[in-house]
Amino acid sequence: MLTLYQAEWCPFSSAVREVLTELGVDFVTRQVEPWPEERRELQALAGTDQIPVLQAEDGRLYRGTREIFAHLRELEPWQFAAEHRRRFTDHRDARESDTQGQLVEYFRASETFEDVVGHPAEAAVVDVPEASRSELRASAKGPLLVSGGVRVVAADGTVLYEGEKAALCRCGGSANKPFCDGTHKTIDFEG
C-alpha cells in the first residue's frame, strides 16, 4: 500500500490526498513533525525534510507534488474519479469559508461532543465575501506568497507581522523563518 508522509495543514499534502481519492488509490498517511528541521526520520528515509513524500509499494520515493503527480498520472483512475472531482468542486465554498478550521477549533475547545440535530445536508455554508478572502500562492521555485490581509502569529501568540502581503519560506533554509529571505535561490529549491 502507498504511504504518504504529510501533515493535515499542508496544502500540498491536501492536494495529493485529493488526487489519490480521485484515482481510487488506498493509502496510509504518516504524520511528520511540524517543522522541517525536526523531521529526522523523513530525512533519513527520503533524503528530504520537505512534504509531501509518497512511498510506492515497491519502495520508490516521490518527493514533492511534481514528482508525486508525475507518478500518479501513470495510474488509471477508478470509475468514481469524475464524481469525486465534482464533489470536490461542490464543496469549494465550505473549504473557502474555513469550515474545517472551525470544526477543529470546536474539537479542541470541547472535551465532549454535543449531539447534532438534523442532517448534514441541511447545513448552510456561509458565504465569505471576496473582499475578506486571502490568497495563498506557491511560487514556482520560491516562497508561499500570501495576500489579502495577513497576520503571522508565533506559537507563543506574538504577532510577527501584520499587513497586506507576506512571503513565507517553503524551502526551509531561511534564516528569518517563517519569512522568506531568498535562500531558495542559493539552494536550488524545487517546490
C-alpha positions in Angstrom: 0.0 0.0 0.0 1.2 3.5 -0.7 2.4 5.6 2.2 2.1 9.4 2.2 4.3 11.4 4.6 2.4 14.5 5.2 0.7 16.9 7.5 -3.0 17.8 7.5 -2.4 21.5 7.5 -0.1 21.3 4.4 -1.9 22.4 1.2 0.4 20.3 -0.9 -0.3 17.2 1.1 -4.0 18.0 0.8 -3.8 18.2 -3.0 -2.0 14.8 -3.1 -4.7 13.3 -0.9 -7.4 14.7 -3.2 -5.8 13.2 -6.3 -5.3 9.8 -4.6 -9.0 9.9 -3.7 -10.0 10.7 -7.3 -7.8 7.9 -8.5 -9.4 5.5 -6.0 -6.0 4.6 -4.6 -5.9 3.4 -1.0 -3.0 4.8 1.0 -1.7 5.2 4.5 -0.8 8.6 5.9 2.2 9.1 8.1 2.3 12.3 10.1 5.5 14.2 10.2 6.9 16.8 12.7 5.6 20.3 12.1 9.0 21.9 11.3 11.3 20.7 8.6 14.4 20.7 10.9 12.6 18.3 13.2 11.9 15.6 10.5 15.0 13.4 11.1 13.2 10.2 10.3 11.8 11.6 7.0 15.3 12.9 6.1 16.8 9.5 6.8 14.2 7.7 4.7 13.7 10.1 1.8 16.8 12.4 1.8 14.5 15.5 2.3 12.7 17.2 5.1 10.0 18.6 2.8 6.5 17.2 2.5 4.7 15.6 0.9 6.6 12.4 0.2 4.9 9.4 -1.4 6.4 5.9 -0.9 5.2 3.4 -3.5 4.5 -0.2 -2.8 7.9 -1.1 -4.3 9.7 1.3 -2.0 10.4 4.0 -4.6 10.1 7.5 -3.2 8.4 10.5 -4.9 9.3 13.9 -3.3 7.1 16.9 -3.6 3.9 17.4 -5.6 5.6 17.5 -9.0 7.2 14.1 -8.6 4.2 12.6 -7.0 1.8 13.9 -9.6 4.0 12.7 -12.4 3.9 9.2 -10.9 0.2 9.3 -10.3 -0.5 10.3 -13.9 0.7 6.9 -14.8 -2.2 5.2 -12.9 -5.6 4.5 -14.3 -8.4 6.3 -12.4 -11.2 4.3 -11.0 -14.8 4.6 -12.1 -15.7 7.2 -9.5 -12.9 9.7 -10.4 -15.2 12.2 -12.1 -17.8 12.1 -9.3 -15.1 12.7 -6.7 -13.8 15.6 -8.7 -17.4 17.1 -8.9 -17.9 16.6 -5.1 -14.6 18.4 -4.5 -15.9 21.3 -6.6 -19.3 21.2 -4.9 -17.6 21.7 -1.5 -15.5 24.7 -2.6 -17.5 27.2 -0.6 -17.1 25.1 2.6 -13.3 24.9 2.1 -13.0 28.7 1.4 -15.2 29.5 4.5 -12.8 27.6 6.8 -15.4 25.1 7.9 -12.7 22.6 8.6 -10.8 25.1 10.8 -13.9 25.9 12.7 -14.7 22.2 13.3 -11.1 21.6 14.5 -11.3 24.6 16.9 -14.6 23.3 18.2 -13.0 19.9 18.8 -10.0 21.4 20.6 -12.2 23.6 22.9 -14.5 20.8 24.0 -13.9 17.6 25.9 -17.2 16.2 24.8 -19.2 16.4 21.6 -22.8 17.7 21.6 -25.5 15.8 19.9 -26.1 17.2 16.5 -29.7 17.8 15.5 -30.6 17.5 11.8 -28.9 16.1 8.8 -25.6 17.3 7.2 -27.5 18.1 4.0 -29.4 20.7 6.0 -26.3 22.6 7.0 -25.8 26.1 5.5 -22.5 27.2 4.0 -21.8 30.8 4.9 -20.6 32.9 2.0 -17.3 34.6 2.6 -17.2 37.9 0.7 -14.4 38.2 -1.9 -13.0 41.2 0.0 -12.3 39.2 3.1 -10.6 36.3 1.4 -6.9 35.7 1.4 -4.9 34.1 -1.3 -2.0 31.6 -0.8 0.1 31.2 -3.9 3.1 28.9 -4.1 5.7 30.5 -6.5 7.4 28.1 -8.8 10.7 27.7 -7.0 10.2 30.1 -4.1 8.1 31.2 -1.2 4.5 30.9 -0.4 3.0 34.3 -1.3 0.1 35.4 0.9 -2.1 38.4 0.1 -5.4 39.9 1.1 -4.7 40.7 4.8 -2.0 38.7 6.5 -1.4 38.1 10.2 1.6 35.9 11.1 1.5 34.7 14.7 4.2 32.8 16.5 3.5 29.7 18.6 3.6 31.8 21.8 1.0 34.2 20.4 3.4 37.0 19.5 2.3 38.8 16.3 5.3 38.6 14.0 3.8 40.6 11.1 0.5 42.2 10.1 -0.1 43.6 6.6 -1.5 43.1 3.2 1.2 40.7 1.8 3.9 38.3 3.0 6.3 35.9 1.5 6.7 32.7 3.7 9.6 30.3 3.4 8.9 26.9 1.7 12.5 25.8 1.2 13.3 25.5 5.0 16.5 27.4 4.5 15.5 30.9 5.6 17.4 32.4 8.4 14.3 34.6 9.1 11.6 31.9 9.4 8.8 31.8 8.8 9.6 34.6 6.3 11.4 34.1 3.0 14.9 35.6 2.9 15.7 34.5 -0.7 17.8 31.4 0.4 15.7 29.3 -2.0 17.7 30.9 -4.9 21.0 29.7 -3.5 20.0 26.1 -2.6 18.3 25.3 -5.9 14.9 24.7 -4.3 12.3 22.8 -6.2 8.9 23.2 -4.7 
